[in-house]
Amino acid sequence: MPPSPTPSEDDIECIVQEGGDAMVSYLCAKAVPLSEEASKPNYCEWSYRDLLCLPESECKQWFKACEVELDMLKQRKVFEVSDHPSGRKVIKNQWVFDEKSDGCKRARLVAKGFSQVEGLDFDQIFSPVVHFETVRCMLALAALENWHISGLNVRSAYLYGKLDKEIYMEFPEGFAPPHLKNKVLRLLHALYGLKQAGLTWWNELNESMRELGFE
């Protein structure tokens, strides 16, 4: 049987508009084989100790990514060094690693929020989430009325949220200064992984939008 001819741009546009089995078959034919994806390392499952087993040059790249993350947290004043409060639980944290499509290595410090105590470390955690139907409606109206739409990305958005609870956290693995071994970090702003991180970011965004005159 001769191979199927490659569809032209007009054919592809027709397939997408009509949908159905033809579009599903076309998308499946363009899918990346699982074997290629499976060969890539799953950085998200790595721990900090896994980095120490890598070649020295690669280990330095990941170590530099961790330093960049900590520098950003310090610039945002996410935490401050504090004494270990008596009777208060200190939550742990972990490093989450990722590699971007351009090869850039990224490390993110994430709090282990599952160890937080309700009523002590957090109360409400609900945060509004946009419905995709609303987004589609706005895009449709913009297309019909010839409106201009702008989008933006807030880098590390959760770090802007201010905490109203006393939350203490251990030093990140691999970056605990020897002279501060009896100290902990008090979180002043939300960190990814905290139960109330989404809510604190929403409160900060809501207040900023009101100050700009939005309703």
N, C-alpha and C positions, 0 to 999 in steps of 0.2 A: 504493500500500500504506500503510495507516495506521501511524503510529509505534508502536513497542512501548511498552506501559504501564510506568511506573516501578514496579519491584518493591517490595513492602512490606518491613518489617523481618522479618516472619515468612518471607517468600519468600527474603530474603537469607540468613537463618539456615539455611534448608533447603538453599539452593544451596551454602553453605560446608560443611555437614555431608556432603552427597553428593559434593562435589568433581566431578572429571571435566571434560568439555567445557563444561558450563554455568558452572562457576566460572571457568574460563579466559576464556570469553567475557565474563563479567561484569567481571572484572578488566581485560581489554583495553578494555572500553567506558569504564572509569573512568580509564584511563591519561592522563597529561598529554601533549598533542601535542608532538612533537619540536621543532617550529618555535618554541614558546614557550620551551623550555629553551635552544635554540640562540641565542636573542637575548640571553641573559645573558652577561656577560663572564666569561671563564675566568681568575679571579684567580691560580690556582695557576701559570699560565704566565708571570705577570708577573715582571719583575726590579725591583730597586730603582731602576734608571734609568728604568723606565717610569713610576714615580710622578712623576718630575720633569716629565713631559709633561702631567700632569693640571692642571685648574684649581687655583688656589692654595688655595681653601677645602678641596677634596677632598684635595689633597696634604698639607695640615696634619693631616687626620684620619688618614691612613695613617701619617704621620710620628709622630703621637702613639701609634698602635698599636705601632710599633717601640720607642718609648721605654718603653711599659708592659711589653713583653716583656723588654727589657734590665734594667729595674728588678727584675723578678721573678727573673731570673738572678742579679743581684747579691745579692738578699735570700737566695736559696738557696745563695749562695757557690759557684756552679757553676764559676767560673774566677777566676784571679788574674793580674795583670800580671807578666810575666817577661821576662828577657833571651832573645834568640834563641840557643838552645843550639847549639854547634858540631856539625855532622854529623848533626843531627836534622831530619827533614822536618816542615814546618809545614803542616797540612791547611787547606783553605779551607772556606768556609761560604757559605750563601745564605739570603736571605729568602724565606719562603713566605707568601703572602697569601691571606686568605679573608674572606668577608663572611657573617655569620650571618643567619638568617631574620629577625631583628629589626632588621637593618640595621647591627648593630655590626661594626666592622672589626677583624680579627684578624691579627696578624703573628707569625710564629714563626721563630726562628733555627735553622737546620738545618745540621749539619756534613756535609761531603761525605765520608762514610765510605768511598767507593770508592777514595780515595787512601791509605787506611791500609795499613800494611805488616804482613802476618801474621808473628807471632813477635816483632815489635818493638812494634807498637801494640796488638795483641790476640792472644789465644790461642784460647780457646773462645768460641763465640757462641751455642751452643744454649740455648734457653729454653723451658720447658714451656708448652704451650698447651692450654686446656681443650677437650674435645670437646663439641660441641653435644648429643650424645646424653646426656652426663652431666648437662647442665643440664636437659634435658627430663625426665630421670628424677627429678631432685631436685624439679622443679616438680610432677610427677605425684604423688610421695610426699607433698609438702606439701598438695596438694589432697585426697588421700585421707585423710590423718591430721589435717587441719585444723591444720597447722603454720603458724607465722608466719615469713615470709621478708623480710629487709631487704637493700637494695642500697645501694651507695655508689659514688661516682665520685672517683677520686684525680686531682686536677688536675695536669697536667704530671708524671705519675708517674715518667717516666724520669729526671727531674732529681734524684730521691732516691738513685739508684744511685751508689755510690762507686767510683771508678776505681782499679785497682791497677797501671796502666801510666802512664808519662809521655807525655802527649799534648799537643801544642802546636797552637794554631790562630791564624789571622789575626784581626785586629779585624774586626767586621762592617762591610760596605760602608756608607758614609755616616756612620759613627760612630767613625772612627779619630782620636783626639786628635792634633793636629799635634805636640805636644811628646813624644809617645810613638811616633813614626814608626819607631823602631828596636826597638820592643818587640813582644812577642807575648803571647797568652793561654795560660796553662797550665790545662788542664781538670782540675778536682778531682772533678767529678761528671759523670755521663753526659749527653750532649746528644743530642737526636733526630738520627738519621742515622748515629751511630756504630755500628760493627759489633757491639759488645758491649753496647749500650744495653739491650736486652731482658733479657740475662742479669744485668746488674748490678741492674736493678730487681727481678728475681725473687729474687736473693740478699738484697736489703734487705727485701723483703716476707716472705720465708721466716724471716729472723732476727727480725723484729718479731712475726710470728705465734707463734713459739716463746716469745718473752718474755711474750706474753699468755697462755701456757698451752695453746695449741692443739697438736695432734699431727697 
